[in-house]
Amino acid sequence: MPAIKNPEPCVLVIFGASRDLTARKLIPALYEMNELKFLPAGTCVLGISRSPMSDDEWRGKLQPWAKQFAKGYDDGKWKAFSQRLFYHAADATQTAAFSPLQKHVEDLATQFKIRPNILFYLSVAPTLYEPIIGCIEKSGIITEGKRWCSINGGA
């Protein structure tokens, strides 16, 4: 598969960050992408879930999964990669949760010297898609490309 030329770095926001899919599949895949130089420099991950925990606690929960499922896992490389992983406790079905989330995204964009380019990944039950996407829309966190962030993309 040909690589995308000059992909832009982003803050990858994963809703459902404490769930199994994130730990077993997404984070090991992102680790591998990083090692293959397919993840743009400056890209970082912000995991969102309701469970309270710190960045380091989340990284600690993810490491055994990366070790088990990521090809070519190395403790030193994981330590460097994991410094791009951050956690934010919030109920993404509540619009009020998005003001602090937006601030966190902006802070990460500043820290990693990228424009606030956000990629959302919903690693949640399908019944939560519509409430989360509705909150994303209502919150104003998206300023460009709104037609892509909609249940009905043609609307």
C-alpha positions in Angstrom: 0.0 0.0 0.0 1.5 3.4 -1.0 2.1 5.8 1.9 0.2 9.1 2.0 2.5 11.9 1.1 3.1 14.3 3.9 0.3 13.4 6.2 -0.5 16.1 8.8 0.2 15.4 12.4 -2.9 15.5 14.6 -4.3 15.0 18.1 -6.0 11.6 17.8 -8.9 11.6 20.2 -10.0 8.1 21.1 -13.4 7.8 22.8 -13.6 4.6 24.8 -9.9 4.6 25.7 -10.3 2.2 28.6 -12.0 -0.4 26.5 -10.5 -3.6 25.0 -10.3 -2.5 21.4 -8.1 0.4 22.3 -5.7 -1.7 24.3 -5.5 -4.8 22.1 -5.7 -3.2 18.6 -5.4 0.6 18.4 -2.4 1.3 20.6 -0.3 -1.6 19.4 -1.1 -0.6 15.8 -0.2 3.0 16.5 3.1 1.8 18.1 3.9 -0.2 15.0 3.0 2.7 12.7 5.3 4.9 14.7 8.2 2.4 14.4 7.6 2.2 10.6 7.6 6.0 10.4 4.0 6.1 9.2 2.8 8.2 12.1 3.6 11.8 11.5 6.0 13.5 13.9 4.0 15.6 16.4 1.0 13.2 16.3 -0.2 12.4 19.8 -3.1 10.4 21.3 -5.7 11.6 23.8 -7.7 8.8 25.3 -11.1 9.7 26.6 -13.1 7.5 29.0 -15.2 8.0 32.1 -12.8 6.1 34.4 -10.5 8.5 36.3 -6.8 7.9 35.9 -3.6 9.8 35.1 -1.6 9.7 31.9 0.9 7.5 33.5 -1.7 5.1 34.8 -3.2 4.8 31.3 0.2 4.2 29.8 0.9 1.5 32.4 -2.4 -0.2 31.5 -1.6 -0.1 27.8 2.0 -1.3 28.0 1.3 -5.1 28.6 -1.1 -5.1 25.6 1.5 -3.4 23.3 4.1 -5.8 24.5 1.8 -8.7 23.7 0.4 -7.5 20.4 2.8 -5.1 18.8 5.3 -6.6 16.3 8.9 -5.6 17.2 8.0 -4.4 20.7 10.9 -2.8 22.6 10.7 -1.4 26.1 12.9 1.6 25.2 10.9 2.4 22.1 7.7 2.0 24.0 8.9 4.5 26.7 9.5 7.1 24.0 6.3 6.4 22.1 4.2 6.4 25.3 5.2 10.0 26.0 2.8 10.8 23.1 -0.2 9.1 24.9 -2.4 11.2 27.2 -5.6 10.5 29.1 -8.7 12.7 29.8 -11.5 11.4 32.1 -14.9 12.6 30.7 -18.4 11.4 29.8 -18.4 12.1 26.1 -22.2 11.9 25.9 -22.4 15.2 27.9 -21.8 18.4 26.0 -20.3 20.0 29.2 -17.4 17.6 29.0 -16.2 19.2 25.7 -14.9 22.5 27.0 -12.2 20.9 29.2 -11.6 18.4 26.4 -11.1 21.2 23.8 -8.6 22.9 26.2 -6.7 19.6 26.6 -6.5 19.2 22.8 -5.3 22.8 22.3 -2.7 22.3 25.0 -1.4 19.1 23.3 -1.3 20.8 19.9 0.8 23.6 21.5 3.0 21.1 23.3 3.7 19.1 20.1 3.9 22.3 18.0 1.1 21.3 15.6 -2.1 23.1 14.6 -5.2 21.8 16.4 -5.9 19.2 13.8 -8.2 16.6 15.5 -9.0 13.1 14.4 -11.8 11.4 16.4 -12.0 7.6 16.8 -15.1 6.1 18.4 -14.0 2.9 20.2 -17.4 2.7 21.9 -20.7 0.8 21.6 -22.7 1.8 18.4 -25.4 3.1 20.7 -23.0 5.9 21.8 -22.1 7.1 18.3 -25.0 9.5 17.9 -24.8 11.0 21.4 -21.0 11.5 21.1 -21.2 12.9 17.6 -24.0 15.2 18.7 -21.9 16.5 21.5 -18.9 17.1 19.2 -21.1 19.1 16.9 -22.8 21.1 19.7 -19.5 21.8 21.5 -17.9 23.8 18.7 -14.7 21.8 18.9 -14.9 21.3 15.2 -14.3 24.5 13.2 -13.7 22.9 9.7 -15.0 19.9 7.9 -18.3 19.7 9.8 -20.0 17.7 7.1 -17.6 14.8 8.0 -18.6 15.0 11.6 -22.3 14.1 11.2 -24.5 11.1 11.4 -26.0 12.3 8.1 -22.9 13.4 6.1 -25.1 14.7 3.3 -27.0 17.2 5.5 
